[in-house]
Amino acid sequence: MNTINIFNNLVYSPLGDGGKKVLYVIKIGGNIIDDETKLSSFLQSFSNLEGYKVLVHGGGKLATKLAEQLGVEQQLIDGRRITDAETLKIVTMVYAGYINKNIVAQLQSHNCNSIGLSGADGNLIQAHKRLASSPLGDRGSIDYGFVGDVDAVNVSLVKSLLEQNISLVIAPVTQDQKGQLLNTNADTIAQEIAKAMSTEYEVHLIYSFEKSGVLMNAEDDSSVIGQINPGYYKELKDHNIIFAGMIPKLDNAFMAIQHGVKRVVIGKAEQLDQLISGTAGTSIIYE
Amino acid sequence: MNTINIFNNLVYSPLGDGGKKVLYVIKIGGNIIDDETKLSSFLQSFSNLEGYKVLVHGGGKLATKLAEQLGVEQQLIDGRRITDAETLKIVTMVYAGYINKNIVAQLQSHNCNSIGLSGADGNLIQAHKRLASSPLGDRGSIDYGFVGDVDAVNVSLVKSLLEQNISLVIAPVTQDQKGQLLNTNADTIAQEIAKAMSTEYEVHLIYSFEKSGVLMNAEDDSSVIGQINPGYYKELKDHNIIFAGMIPKLDNAFMAIQHGVKRVVIGKAEQLDQLISGTAGTSIIYE
């Protein structure tokens, strides 16, 4: 029996403009997770990326498929899953179990030492169950079930792992510190981690998915909008150019850029290097 | 948004006889995991336990039940699951996902900061796929499928987490560093971790399950054998008093006590405190 020493490697993280170390928080969208080849290629690029990094993953269609197989009916409102007890169980199994551990095992095979965590682990993300009476504007009030809204991120734990040269792979399941797990939007988790860690690092938040960026024409993947500021965002929403699931994603992006995150880019998972270097995707601009 | 500092609490771990800090490695058996009340009470006792601690859990009947629901046929040889690709998926979902995260969430609710890990996370446990041609004595050779035999435990990672006052909750899934997850016997994982960590700590290994200890009469829970040494073990096997699933468990226990682990006790999960204090269960004796 040999023991493994993980502290042998020197940690290299580039310094940002302000002298802070750079941290990449990268969200990988569901559709990539469903595609074995694309996921594998993405994980290779992620592994090659130098510096501190956190990967937040969604769940893809696997949870929906398992729910169907088990006869658990799924409800979606505004693209968000209504999470009853059975759905929470499926989400926890698929997100925090199957997907999370397979991503970690693949990263280990690329010599990218990583650790897969849910929000419960090490008290990483504390949340509360979304109240059924939450005001939702003209959409009335909805009970989302076991869905969490994030209260706090354990900055010390994230920092301690990163500085041991361990990347984090985070499943979108949080907890309320009273023993209850909560299904939580992965875009929001990426935003909250990016914001919280920006006290320590120069954080670059990358939302990567199957499209090349935010598109002028949802049917034309070459119609990428290079930059969006809050005024332009309002205009794009008013003209229904940005709609449906892109709205909460962009809300998260603006929340991040307006609360300490250095850079937010939205784009194609297969172009991770270009998203990092700023030569592809849509950049979110502060004002 | 608040941040949580996990480093505020002073870490207390009693010193053992040899001046080393004490580490409890506790395996919790499947049948307890299936019983919500017993599990909850066990986790409360585990939380109250002072000192460094690692919890290794099995899977209970949940994986078998899910396999049935999904129409995946299960095969067992010598009480060990044959793990095909579909079974591995179920095992990863149930063990590393559902059970692991629910245990961690419950421990958090008892203010026991814990982190749930599989063997892939942080490269915690490196294993290799068991070879189909492994000699099995007169039982011939069997292909167990995606089943792992442990090669190495990441002592530095375990130590680093324990010394941040974080308990570890370990699911019996390992990896081969080539991207392949492997189903691994939880008793063996407890043994391997106990052995590996005994270079750093005075390790007490507790195998807890639904019975009061190793029994003279499997039907009589009051017939606990107080101590077993290797000679007596052979005798008990020869007389068929110890048989079936207790044999690999005791093989693990002897392997641990003969390779640096200070104390090995087998007993009832509901009596955790007494197992720790040495007033219940079966003690495994070196020679």
HADDOCK unambig.tbl for C-alpha pairs under 7 A between the chains (distance, minus, plus):
assign (segid A and resid 1 and name CA) (segid B and resid 151 and name CA) 5.73 0.50 0.50
assign (segid A and resid 1 and name CA) (segid B and resid 152 and name CA) 5.46 0.50 0.50
assign (segid A and resid 2 and name CA) (segid B and resid 151 and name CA) 6.92 0.50 0.50
assign (segid A and resid 2 and name CA) (segid B and resid 152 and name CA) 5.11 0.50 0.50
assign (segid A and resid 3 and name CA) (segid B and resid 152 and name CA) 5.36 0.50 0.50
assign (segid A and resid 3 and name CA) (segid B and resid 153 and name CA) 5.46 0.50 0.50
assign (segid A and resid 3 and name CA) (segid B and resid 154 and name CA) 5.60 0.50 0.50
assign (segid A and resid 3 and name CA) (segid B and resid 155 and name CA) 6.14 0.50 0.50
assign (segid A and resid 4 and name CA) (segid B and resid 152 and name CA) 6.86 0.50 0.50
assign (segid A and resid 4 and name CA) (segid B and resid 153 and name CA) 6.60 0.50 0.50
assign (segid A and resid 4 and name CA) (segid B and resid 154 and name CA) 4.84 0.50 0.50
assign (segid A and resid 4 and name CA) (segid B and resid 155 and name CA) 6.74 0.50 0.50
assign (segid A and resid 5 and name CA) (segid B and resid 154 and name CA) 6.58 0.50 0.50
assign (segid A and resid 5 and name CA) (segid B and resid 156 and name CA) 5.89 0.50 0.50
assign (segid A and resid 6 and name CA) (segid B and resid 156 and name CA) 6.78 0.50 0.50
assign (segid A and resid 69 and name CA) (segid B and resid 70 and name CA) 6.74 0.50 0.50
assign (segid A and resid 70 and name CA) (segid B and resid 69 and name CA) 6.73 0.50 0.50
assign (segid A and resid 89 and name CA) (segid B and resid 98 and name CA) 6.46 0.50 0.50
assign (segid A and resid 92 and name CA) (segid B and resid 97 and name CA) 5.61 0.50 0.50
assign (segid A and resid 92 and name CA) (segid B and resid 98 and name CA) 5.44 0.50 0.50
assign (segid A and resid 93 and name CA) (segid B and resid 93 and name CA) 4.28 0.50 0.50
assign (segid A and resid 93 and name CA) (segid B and resid 94 and name CA) 5.80 0.50 0.50
assign (segid A and resid 93 and name CA) (segid B and resid 97 and name CA) 4.42 0.50 0.50
assign (segid A and resid 93 and name CA) (segid B and resid 98 and name CA) 4.91 0.50 0.50
assign (segid A and resid 94 and name CA) (segid B and resid 93 and name CA) 5.80 0.50 0.50
assign (segid A and resid 96 and name CA) (segid B and resid 97 and name CA) 4.97 0.50 0.50
assign (segid A and resid 97 and name CA) (segid B and resid 92 and name CA) 5.62 0.50 0.50
assign (segid A and resid 97 and name CA) (segid B and resid 93 and name CA) 4.42 0.50 0.50
assign (segid A and resid 97 and name CA) (segid B and resid 96 and name CA) 4.97 0.50 0.50
assign (segid A and resid 97 and name CA) (segid B and resid 97 and name CA) 3.58 0.50 0.50
assign (segid A and resid 98 and name CA) (segid B and resid 89 and name CA) 6.47 0.50 0.50
assign (segid A and resid 98 and name CA) (segid B and resid 92 and name CA) 5.45 0.50 0.50
assign (segid A and resid 98 and name CA) (segid B and resid 93 and name CA) 4.92 0.50 0.50
assign (segid A and resid 101 and name CA) (segid B and resid 120 and name CA) 6.87 0.50 0.50
assign (segid A and resid 104 and name CA) (segid B and resid 120 and name CA) 6.32 0.50 0.50
assign (segid A and resid 104 and name CA) (segid B and resid 121 and name CA) 6.44 0.50 0.50
assign (segid A and resid 105 and name CA) (segid B and resid 120 and name CA) 5.49 0.50 0.50
assign (segid A and resid 105 and name CA) (segid B and resid 175 and name CA) 6.56 0.50 0.50
assign (segid A and resid 105 and name CA) (segid B and resid 177 and name CA) 6.85 0.50 0.50
assign (segid A and resid 105 and name CA) (segid B and resid 179 and name CA) 4.52 0.50 0.50
assign (segid A and resid 105 and name CA) (segid B and resid 180 and name CA) 6.39 0.50 0.50
assign (segid A and resid 105 and name CA) (segid B and resid 181 and name CA) 6.60 0.50 0.50
assign (segid A and resid 106 and name CA) (segid B and resid 179 and name CA) 4.27 0.50 0.50
assign (segid A and resid 108 and name CA) (segid B and resid 177 and name CA) 5.64 0.50 0.50
assign (segid A and resid 108 and name CA) (segid B and resid 179 and name CA) 6.62 0.50 0.50
assign (segid A and resid 109 and name CA) (segid B and resid 177 and name CA) 4.87 0.50 0.50
assign (segid A and resid 109 and name CA) (segid B and resid 178 and name CA) 4.41 0.50 0.50
assign (segid A and resid 109 and name CA) (segid B and resid 179 and name CA) 5.00 0.50 0.50
assign (segid A and resid 113 and name CA) (segid B and resid 122 and name CA) 5.80 0.50 0.50
assign (segid A and resid 113 and name CA) (segid B and resid 123 and name CA) 6.75 0.50 0.50
assign (segid A and resid 114 and name CA) (segid B and resid 121 and name CA) 6.14 0.50 0.50
assign (segid A and resid 114 and name CA) (segid B and resid 122 and name CA) 5.20 0.50 0.50
assign (segid A and resid 115 and name CA) (segid B and resid 121 and name CA) 4.22 0.50 0.50
assign (segid A and resid 115 and name CA) (segid B and resid 122 and name CA) 4.73 0.50 0.50
assign (segid A and resid 116 and name CA) (segid B and resid 121 and name CA) 5.74 0.50 0.50
assign (segid A and resid 120 and name CA) (segid B and resid 101 and name CA) 6.86 0.50 0.50
assign (segid A and resid 120 and name CA) (segid B and resid 104 and name CA) 6.31 0.50 0.50
assign (segid A and resid 120 and name CA) (segid B and resid 105 and name CA) 5.47 0.50 0.50
assign (segid A and resid 121 and name CA) (segid B and resid 104 and name CA) 6.44 0.50 0.50
assign (segid A and resid 121 and name CA) (segid B and resid 114 and name CA) 6.15 0.50 0.50
assign (segid A and resid 121 and name CA) (segid B and resid 115 and name CA) 4.23 0.50 0.50
assign (segid A and resid 121 and name CA) (segid B and resid 116 and name CA) 5.73 0.50 0.50
assign (segid A and resid 122 and name CA) (segid B and resid 113 and name CA) 5.80 0.50 0.50
assign (segid A and resid 122 and name CA) (segid B and resid 114 and name CA) 5.20 0.50 0.50
assign (segid A and resid 122 and name CA) (segid B and resid 115 and name CA) 4.73 0.50 0.50
assign (segid A and resid 122 and name CA) (segid B and resid 166 and name CA) 6.77 0.50 0.50
assign (segid A and resid 123 and name CA) (segid B and resid 113 and name CA) 6.75 0.50 0.50
assign (segid A and resid 151 and name CA) (segid B and resid 1 and name CA) 5.82 0.50 0.50
assign (segid A and resid 151 and name CA) (segid B and resid 2 and name CA) 6.99 0.50 0.50
assign (segid A and resid 152 and name CA) (segid B and resid 1 and name CA) 5.49 0.50 0.50
assign (segid A and resid 152 and name CA) (segid B and resid 2 and name CA) 5.16 0.50 0.50
assign (segid A and resid 152 and name CA) (segid B and resid 3 and name CA) 5.40 0.50 0.50
assign (segid A and resid 152 and name CA) (segid B and resid 4 and name CA) 6.90 0.50 0.50
assign (segid A and resid 153 and name CA) (segid B and resid 3 and name CA) 5.50 0.50 0.50
assign (segid A and resid 153 and name CA) (segid B and resid 4 and name CA) 6.64 0.50 0.50
assign (segid A and resid 154 and name CA) (segid B and resid 3 and name CA) 5.58 0.50 0.50
assign (segid A and resid 154 and name CA) (segid B and resid 4 and name CA) 4.84 0.50 0.50
assign (segid A and resid 154 and name CA) (segid B and resid 5 and name CA) 6.61 0.50 0.50
assign (segid A and resid 155 and name CA) (segid B and resid 3 and name CA) 6.14 0.50 0.50
assign (segid A and resid 155 and name CA) (segid B and resid 4 and name CA) 6.76 0.50 0.50
assign (segid A and resid 156 and name CA) (segid B and resid 5 and name CA) 5.92 0.50 0.50
assign (segid A and resid 156 and name CA) (segid B and resid 6 and name CA) 6.83 0.50 0.50
assign (segid A and resid 166 and name CA) (segid B and resid 122 and name CA) 6.76 0.50 0.50
assign (segid A and resid 175 and name CA) (segid B and resid 105 and name CA) 6.57 0.50 0.50
assign (segid A and resid 177 and name CA) (segid B and resid 105 and name CA) 6.87 0.50 0.50
assign (segid A and resid 177 and name CA) (segid B and resid 108 and name CA) 5.65 0.50 0.50
assign (segid A and resid 177 and name CA) (segid B and resid 109 and name CA) 4.89 0.50 0.50
assign (segid A and resid 178 and name CA) (segid B and resid 109 and name CA) 4.41 0.50 0.50
assign (segid A and resid 179 and name CA) (segid B and resid 105 and name CA) 4.52 0.50 0.50
assign (segid A and resid 179 and name CA) (segid B and resid 106 and name CA) 4.27 0.50 0.50
assign (segid A and resid 179 and name CA) (segid B and resid 108 and name CA) 6.60 0.50 0.50
assign (segid A and resid 179 and name CA) (segid B and resid 109 and name CA) 4.98 0.50 0.50
assign (segid A and resid 180 and name CA) (segid B and resid 105 and name CA) 6.39 0.50 0.50
assign (segid A and resid 181 and name CA) (segid B and resid 105 and name CA) 6.60 0.50 0.50
